Amino acid sequence: MGIFKRNPFGHYLFLKKWLIRIAGAFTHKRYNGFNKLQIEGSDVFRNLPETNVLFISNHQTYFADVVAMFHVFNASLHGRIDSIKNMGYLWHPKLNIYYVAAKETMRSGFLPKILSYAGSISIERTWRSSGKDVRRQVKMSDISNISKALDDGWVITFPQGTTTPFKPIRKGTAHIIKHYKPVVVPIVIDGFRRSFDKKGLFIKKKGILQSMVIKEPLDIDYENESIDQIVEKIEYAIEQHPSFLKVIPNKELQAYEDANKRREWRY
């Protein structure tokens, strides 16, 4: 790989590789040290195509979720099934992994800007800005960037667009799935909001068991399924359909409701 080789977004791959190595080394103990990440199903990654793969997941912090996924993805691709032990997998990370994030979040400080270079597809949210509800048109450049990333590799997205649990799925994700026909892989995470602060940059509590379950790709009829059908399929796949509220312990559900009142988990 040449030092001056770039990805489709103009980022130098040599620099991106070193950013992932350094960030990975600094964050490894967050998931395999004072906290433990329990992984299930990571062998799925080894059978995926090199491009046009879309990962859909529930969302608990701004950054810790994505960083954990970078660890798990790369560990699996280097033969560590359901484990991130031994950081050797960071030496040759997969460089065509991207994640969708709010532009205002990625511009909120020096560290987010560095994380953005590692693979962010920054978009302008159409429904919320600076903590206020808004309504604005989707920017075609944002859709174009997601398409560009899918053409180049794997894309992680959080279709609820918020860290608040059981919020509706944004239909934009379903439109992208129907139009670009990617392989869609659901991921369900837990324990991150108990471990980290809202941004996922600072440790809130140690000794927390985090979990990440990677499911088999969804069976989607891209031509005949409606947007609403795809949305419902996403809700069930990432376990954010309203029916899942019935199986959540009352204590945890009360914590969700209390945090919603304080707006601790909102962008």
C-alpha positions in Angstrom: 0.0 0.0 0.0 1.5 3.3 -1.1 1.8 6.1 1.4 -0.2 8.5 -0.8 -3.0 6.1 -1.7 -6.4 7.4 -0.8 -9.9 6.0 -0.4 -12.9 7.4 -2.3 -13.3 10.2 0.3 -9.8 11.5 -0.1 -8.4 10.0 3.1 -4.9 8.7 3.1 -5.0 5.0 3.8 -1.6 5.0 5.4 -2.8 7.6 8.0 -6.1 5.9 8.5 -4.3 2.6 9.2 -2.2 4.2 11.9 -5.2 6.0 13.4 -7.0 2.7 13.7 -3.9 1.0 15.2 -3.4 3.7 17.8 -7.1 4.1 18.7 -7.5 0.4 18.9 -4.5 0.0 21.2 -5.8 2.7 23.5 -9.4 1.3 23.6 -8.8 -2.4 23.8 -9.0 -2.7 27.6 -12.4 -1.1 27.4 -13.7 -4.3 25.9 -11.2 -6.9 27.0 -9.9 -5.6 30.3 -11.7 -3.8 33.1 -14.9 -4.5 31.1 -15.6 -7.6 29.1 -17.3 -7.8 25.7 -19.2 -11.0 25.1 -19.4 -11.7 21.4 -21.7 -14.1 19.5 -21.9 -14.8 15.8 -18.7 -13.0 14.6 -18.0 -15.9 12.1 -20.6 -14.2 9.9 -18.1 -11.6 8.9 -15.8 -14.2 7.2 -18.5 -15.1 4.7 -19.5 -11.6 3.6 -18.6 -10.0 0.2 -15.9 -7.3 0.2 -18.3 -4.5 -0.7 -22.0 -3.5 -0.5 -22.5 -4.7 3.0 -24.7 -2.7 5.4 -24.6 -3.3 9.2 -27.7 -2.2 11.1 -27.6 -1.9 14.9 -29.2 -0.4 17.9 -27.3 2.5 19.4 -26.2 3.2 23.0 -23.3 5.7 22.8 -22.0 8.0 20.2 -18.6 6.3 19.7 -18.0 3.3 22.0 -20.4 1.1 19.9 -18.6 1.8 16.7 -15.1 1.4 18.2 -16.2 -2.0 19.6 -17.4 -3.0 16.2 -14.1 -2.1 14.6 -12.4 -4.4 17.1 -14.8 -7.3 16.6 -14.8 -7.0 12.8 -11.0 -7.0 12.5 -10.5 -9.7 15.1 -12.9 -12.0 13.3 -11.3 -11.4 9.9 -8.0 -12.5 11.4 -9.4 -15.7 12.8 -10.5 -14.8 16.3 -14.1 -16.0 16.4 -16.1 -14.4 19.1 -13.0 -13.0 20.8 -10.8 -9.9 20.6 -7.9 -11.3 22.6 -4.4 -10.4 21.4 -4.4 -7.1 19.6 -2.3 -8.4 16.7 -5.3 -8.0 14.4 -4.9 -4.2 14.6 -1.7 -4.3 12.6 -3.5 -5.0 9.4 -7.0 -3.6 9.9 -9.7 -3.6 7.3 -9.6 -0.1 5.9 -12.9 0.0 3.9 -15.2 0.0 7.0 -17.3 3.2 7.3 -20.0 4.3 9.7 -22.8 6.8 9.4 -22.8 9.6 12.0 -24.3 13.0 12.5 -22.2 15.8 11.1 -22.6 18.0 14.2 -21.4 15.1 16.4 -18.3 14.5 14.4 -17.4 18.2 14.5 -18.0 18.5 18.3 -14.3 18.3 19.3 -10.8 17.3 18.4 -11.2 13.6 19.2 -14.4 13.2 17.2 -12.6 14.8 14.2 -9.9 12.2 14.5 -12.4 9.4 14.8 -14.2 10.9 11.7 -11.0 10.4 9.6 -11.0 6.7 10.6 -14.2 6.1 8.7 -17.1 8.5 9.3 -19.7 9.2 6.7 -21.0 12.5 8.2 -24.6 13.4 7.3 -26.9 16.2 8.3 -29.9 14.8 10.2 -33.2 15.9 8.7 -35.1 15.6 12.0 -32.8 17.1 14.7 -30.2 19.7 15.0 -28.4 21.2 18.0 -30.8 19.4 20.4 -33.9 20.8 18.7 -36.4 19.1 16.4 -36.2 20.3 12.8 -37.6 19.3 9.4 -35.4 19.7 6.4 -34.8 18.0 3.1 -32.4 15.1 2.7 -29.1 16.2 1.2 -28.4 14.2 -2.0 -24.7 14.5 -1.3 -25.2 12.5 2.0 -27.0 9.7 0.0 -24.2 9.8 -2.6 -21.6 9.4 0.1 -23.3 6.4 1.6 -23.5 4.9 -1.9 -19.8 5.6 -2.4 -19.0 3.9 0.9 -21.1 0.8 0.0 -19.3 0.6 -3.4 -16.0 0.6 -1.6 -16.7 -1.6 1.4 -18.8 -2.1 4.5 -21.0 0.5 6.2 -22.3 0.6 9.8 -25.5 2.5 10.4 -27.8 3.1 13.4 -31.3 3.3 11.8 -33.0 4.9 14.8 -30.7 7.9 14.6 -30.5 8.2 18.3 -29.2 6.4 21.4 -32.6 6.5 23.0 -34.0 2.9 22.9 -37.2 1.9 21.1 -37.4 5.0 19.0 -38.8 4.6 15.5 -36.6 3.4 12.6 -35.8 6.1 10.2 -37.3 5.3 6.8 -34.1 6.6 5.1 -32.3 3.4 6.0 -35.1 1.3 4.4 -34.9 3.4 1.2 -31.1 2.9 1.0 -31.6 -0.9 1.4 -34.3 -1.0 -1.3 -32.4 1.1 -3.7 -28.8 -0.1 -3.3 -29.6 -3.8 -2.4 -26.8 -4.4 0.1 -26.3 -7.5 2.2 -27.9 -6.4 5.5 -26.4 -7.7 8.7 -28.1 -7.0 12.0 -26.1 -6.4 15.2 -27.6 -6.1 18.7 -25.5 -4.5 21.4 -26.0 -4.1 25.2 -24.1 -2.8 28.2 -22.4 0.1 26.5 -24.6 2.8 28.1 -23.9 1.4 31.5 -20.1 1.3 30.8 -19.6 4.7 29.2 -20.8 8.3 29.2 -23.3 9.4 26.5 -20.5 10.1 24.0 -18.7 6.8 24.8 -15.4 8.6 25.4 -15.2 8.2 29.1 -15.6 5.3 31.5 -18.7 5.6 33.7 -18.5 2.2 35.4 -16.1 -0.7 35.4 -16.9 -4.4 35.6 -19.8 -4.2 33.2 -20.5 -7.2 30.9 -21.0 -5.8 27.4 -22.5 -7.9 24.6 -22.6 -7.9 20.8 -24.7 -10.4 18.9 -24.1 -10.6 15.1 -27.0 -12.2 13.3 -27.2 -13.8 9.9 -27.9 -11.5 6.9 -31.6 -10.5 6.5 -33.6 -12.2 3.8 -35.0 -9.2 1.9 -37.0 -9.1 -1.3 -35.7 -5.8 -2.6 -38.1 -5.6 -5.5 -41.4 -6.5 -3.8 -41.1 -5.6 -0.1 -42.4 -2.1 0.8 -40.5 0.5 2.8 -42.8 -0.2 5.8 -42.1 -3.9 5.6 -38.4 -3.4 5.5 -38.7 -1.0 8.5 -40.6 -3.6 10.5 -38.0 -6.2 9.5 -35.2 -3.9 10.8 -37.1 -3.3 14.1 -37.3 -7.0 14.8 -33.8 -7.7 13.6 -32.1 -5.2 16.0 -34.7 -6.0 18.7 -36.1 -2.5 18.8 -39.7 -3.4 17.9 -42.2 -2.2 20.5 -43.0 -5.9 21.3 -39.6 -6.2 22.9 -40.6 -3.8 25.6 -42.6 -6.6 27.2 -39.5 -8.7 27.9 -37.3 -6.0 29.4 -37.0 -6.1 33.2 -39.0 -3.4 34.9 -35.9 -2.0 36.6 -34.1 -1.5 33.3 -37.2 -0.1 31.6 -37.5 2.4 34.4 -33.9 3.5 33.8 -34.7 4.0 30.2 -37.7 6.2 31.0 -35.8 8.2 33.6 -32.9 8.9 31.2 -35.4 9.9 28.5 -36.8 12.5 30.8 -33.3 13.9 31.5 -32.4 13.6 27.8 -29.1 11.9 28.6 -29.2 9.6 25.6 -30.3 12.0 22.9 -28.0 13.5 20.2 
